[in-house]
Amino acid sequence: MSRQIVVGLADELASGQRKLAFVDGRSIVLFNIGGAIHAIDNSCPHNGASLASGQLEGCVLRCPAHGLRFDLRTGCMPGTGGLSLTTFPVRTVDGQLVVSLDEPDATTNQEKEGCKV
């Protein structure tokens, strides 16, 4: 069963902004892209670099360490197979951002719907 963790208030994360949250030793980055909130593990699957300061181009985040690109909606690398991010379900409940931690959406691109393999 997944744990529902409150990581902040929905109104403190405006469109285009990101927020770093630490929960039980895990670092998670939340992004507001056009009103849709996305949550990912703050670790690039390539070499573990922090993704929190990566360049955001629409829904695609570029890893600041080596330039790998990931679609935050799916966690997949656009147009290719390859590596994928760990993503977490996030929702707004009574004005609070709630992340489901114990059951990530997927951990590999083969398990993710929409990733080309």
Summary of the structure (lengths in Angstrom):
residues: 117
radius of gyration: 13.3
end to end distance: 28.9
largest distance: 38.5
contacts: 351
relative contact order: 0.22
helix: 3%
strand: 42%
